[in-house]
């Protein structure tokens, strides 16, 4: 369904209030100071711990240091779900998301990089052999048993290269994160907040577009739709996050969904407090759809999607293979919020879509 057609069929309205009368800068302040920067600070602390655990493992590869490294990996990967949507400023320049979370990871390329030893992880061509998915493979996927997996880091002829690659991947995650956080803390925050106009290049318009892009393409399609075969016609059980660890794909999705809803409601990071938000903006405009408050419809749909996702297997790969109908049901619940946000919300806020919809949905 084309965007034009969707707009022509929607029955949404506002009270006649002007979106320009809302304190747009207050949203930007809340986003920057209470959500984005605190989330990146938390994530940076976790990527630093991940790097340290990687170094300890490389210096002494044992069952204990492997377990400690795996724990730091999943904690960092979970925290990543709370910052991945903020692809603005330096993050956009660095193609931050592409460096940290392209999956499925290219295992052949990883092994070739280790074997050859001449890789440069700054090359865009190696985006799919680094980041969290690469660590997933290196910490869980090299062999079935932990004992055999550890041998790659101890007795294998390329053991030093394996240890070096794990360290390099974790270091790059930490370095890129530090660079993004530093820009937010030293100049970009003020630039972001002061750009409070209502044009296509304003911070609010760009952030809203990035947020909806993230929800539609990264969360809805990437985490659920693609594995379920919505776009390919064939289920792709290997196209999930945490494929090799086998237990985290559902929890990573739920954390991403939670972060997306919290952002919509302006909930402060790590707190129940809220500030100005997309939800309060829609409430200010008295935006409705079919007689119901649009902000309430969006929140209800978030809850519906969460309810359906909570009924899935912890390993979404298993869910796809056992009962893909449940995955498709979760996708449908997510899809309804694409319409509410991408069509009705943008219409109410007078914001135009700035990205191309090319996945055929």
BELCORUR-V575753 format. One record per residue. OMEGA is omega in radians with two decimals (999 if undefined). Layout:
OMEGA
OMEGA
//
This chain:
-3.10
3.13
-3.13
3.14
-3.13
3.13
-3.07
-3.07
-3.08
3.12
-3.14
-3.09
2.98
-3.08
-3.05
3.07
-3.14
3.13
3.14
3.14
-3.14
-3.13
-3.08
-3.13
3.13
3.05
-3.09
3.10
-3.14
3.12
-3.05
-2.96
-3.01
-3.11
-2.96
-3.09
3.08
3.12
3.11
3.09
3.10
-3.13
3.14
3.09
-3.13
3.10
3.06
3.10
3.08
3.12
-3.14
3.14
3.09
3.12
3.12
3.10
-3.12
3.11
-3.07
-3.08
3.12
3.09
-3.12
-3.13
3.05
3.13
3.12
3.12
3.11
3.13
3.11
3.11
-3.09
3.09
3.10
-3.13
3.08
3.11
3.09
-3.12
-3.10
3.12
-3.02
-3.10
-3.02
-3.10
-3.13
3.08
-3.10
3.13
3.11
3.14
-3.10
-2.99
-3.01
-3.09
3.14
3.14
-3.02
-2.98
2.95
3.11
0.01
3.13
-3.13
-3.06
3.10
3.14
3.09
-3.12
3.09
3.10
3.14
-3.11
-3.10
3.09
-3.07
-3.07
3.04
-3.04
3.07
3.14
3.10
-3.13
-3.14
3.12
-3.07
3.04
3.10
3.12
-3.09
3.12
3.10
3.10
3.06
3.12
-3.05
-3.12
-3.10
-2.90
-3.10
3.12
-3.09
-3.09
3.11
-3.14
3.13
3.10
3.14
-3.13
3.09
-3.10
-3.10
-3.02
3.14
-3.12
3.09
-3.08
3.14
3.13
3.08
3.13
3.13
-3.11
3.09
3.13
-3.13
3.14
-3.14
3.12
3.13
3.07
-3.10
-3.12
3.13
3.13
3.09
3.13
3.14
3.14
-3.12
3.13
3.10
-3.08
-3.01
3.00
-3.04
3.11
-3.12
3.08
-3.14
-3.08
-3.09
-3.13
-2.95
3.13
-3.09
3.11
-3.09
-3.12
3.10
-3.10
-3.09
3.13
-3.12
-3.13
3.13
3.09
3.12
3.14
-3.13
3.06
3.14
-3.11
-3.05
-2.98
-3.05
-3.09
-3.08
-3.08
-3.02
-3.02
-3.06
-3.00
-3.12
3.08
-3.12
3.10
-3.11
-3.03
-3.10
-3.06
3.13
3.12
-3.10
-3.01
3.11
-3.06
3.12
3.03
3.10
-3.07
-3.04
3.10
2.92
-3.07
-2.95
-3.00
3.12
-3.11
3.09
3.08
-3.11
3.09
3.09
3.12
3.12
3.14
3.13
3.12
3.10
3.12
3.11
-3.09
3.11
-3.12
-3.14
3.13
3.09
-3.06
3.03
-3.13
3.11
3.06
-3.13
-2.95
3.02
3.10
-3.13
3.07
3.12
3.10
3.08
-3.14
-3.06
-3.09
-3.14
3.01
-3.12
3.07
-3.14
3.13
-3.08
3.14
3.10
3.10
-3.13
3.12
3.10
3.14
3.00
-3.11
3.10
3.11
3.12
-3.13
-3.14
-3.13
-3.13
3.10
-3.13
3.02
3.11
3.05
-3.07
3.04
3.07
-3.13
3.13
-3.09
-3.06
-3.06
-3.07
3.13
3.11
3.06
3.14
3.09
3.08
3.10
-3.13
3.11
3.08
-3.09
-3.12
3.09
3.01
3.12
-3.14
-3.04
-3.03
-3.13
-3.01
-3.12
-3.14
3.09
3.14
-3.10
-3.13
3.11
3.12
3.05
-3.11
3.10
-3.06
3.08
-3.01
-3.11
2.99
-3.12
999
//
